[in-house]
Amino acid sequence: MRDTELVVGDAKVMVRDVPHTSVTNGYRVELGGASVVYISDHQMPLDGSLEVTDDVLELCAGADLLIHDAQYTPEEFAKKRDWGHCTVEFAVHVAAEAGVRRLALFHHDPTHDDAFLDCLLEQARAMAGQRVEEVLAASEGLTIVL
């Protein structure tokens, strides 16, 4: 299902292509006046630039919550730039460019322990400044009220 819009019960679902190593989708769900976007795998530009595709910006535009791939540090991305993921900086940039209220950093690298993720989260919050209302790190059992 690429470039599709669906209605499921009372929810409106938008599906768009997201850059990755192969075909992958991102999803926007709108229900009860709230919007959540889920982008699990997002290949940022191989040159390390911060260019965001129109499809991704459309998915994320003004969302209440963006759950976004944020697997790498810039140093890790330099070694794994073609693995289909992105940096924390790119995730923050996507959220800011699209006017997202809350960003949940997600798809953490399995080599990062909790202390490392806490440091990445603080860096992401500093990068976001006033451009994103809240930045958090997704974790097992996390509940977010919209």
N, C-alpha and C positions, 0 to 999 in steps of 0.2 A: 504494500500500500504506500505509494509515493505520491506526494502532493495531493493529499486527500483531505476532505473535511467530512466528518461523520457526526451524527447525533446518536447518542446512546442514552436512552432514558431522558433525563433532564440535562445531561452533559453534552457539551459541544467539544469535539475532539479535532484538532488540526494535526496533520502528519506532514512533515517536510523532510527533504534530504538534508543530511548533515555530512560534511566531509569526513572521510575515514579511509582506511586502507581498501575497503570495498563498500558496497552499498550499505548504508545504515540510515536509520530514521531518528528524528527527534519528535517529541509529542508535546502538545499544549492541550490541557484540559481546562475548560471553563464550566463552572457550576456554582450556582447561587451567588453570582457576583464576584467570585474569586477565580484566579487563574494560576495554574501550576504548569511549569515547563520542565520536561525531563530530557536531558541530553547526556546519555551515558558514555558515549565514545565520540570524541570530537578531535579530529586531526587538525591541529593548527597549521598555518602555512609552514612549509618545510624550511623557508628562509628565516623563520623566527619572527616574521612581521606580525602585526596585530590586526591584519585585515580579516573582517568577518563577512561571511557570505550573506546575501540578501535573504535567503531562506531561513538562516539561523536568526537574523535580526527580526524577521517577521514572526517567527515562533515566540521569541522572547519579549517582543515589544510591550512594555508596561506591565509585565507579569508581576503578580504578587510574590511568587516564589519561583526561582530557577534552581533546579538541581542539576549541577554541571560537573562534568569530568574535570578533574584538577590533579592529575596524577604526578606531574613532574616539577622539579625545580628547573631553572634554566640550564644548569649544568647537566642534569639528567637528560633533558630534552636534546641537548647537543649530541648526545651519544645514541639517542633512541628516537630521533626526529621522524622516522617513518613507521613508527609502531602504532599510529592511530590515536594518539592522545595529545594532551596539551599541558601547559604549565598553569600554575595557580594564577600567575599574572594574566594569562590569556583569559581564564575564566572570569576574573574580576573585570577585565576590559569588556568582554561580551556583555556582562551584566550592566556595566555603566553605560555602554553605547546604546543598549536597548531600553534603558530607563527602568530596570528591574528594582523592585523594593527590597527583596531579600534574596541572598545567594547562599545556597548550601553547597559547599565544596564536597565533592563526591568522587568515587573511583580512585581511592587512595592507593598509592603504591604499596604493595605488601611488605616492602623492606623498610617502610617508615613506621616507627613506633609511635605511641601516643605523645611522648614528649616532643618528637620531631613534628608531628601534626599540629601540636599546640603552637610551636614556633611558626609554622607555615600559616596558621590561622591569624596570628598576630600580624604577620607581614601582609597578608591579604587585607586585613582590616585597615592597615595603614595605607595600602595602595588604593583602597576604595575611597577613603576619606569621606567626604559628604556625598559622593556620587551614588553610593548604594546605602540604603538605610541600615541594613544589617547583613553581616557576613558571618556564617557559622560553618562548622565542620560537621558533615553528616556522620552519624554514628548509630550503631545498632540500638534499636529501641527509642530513637529520637522521635518526638511528636512535636509538630508545629501547628499552631492554631492560626488560621488565616482570618 
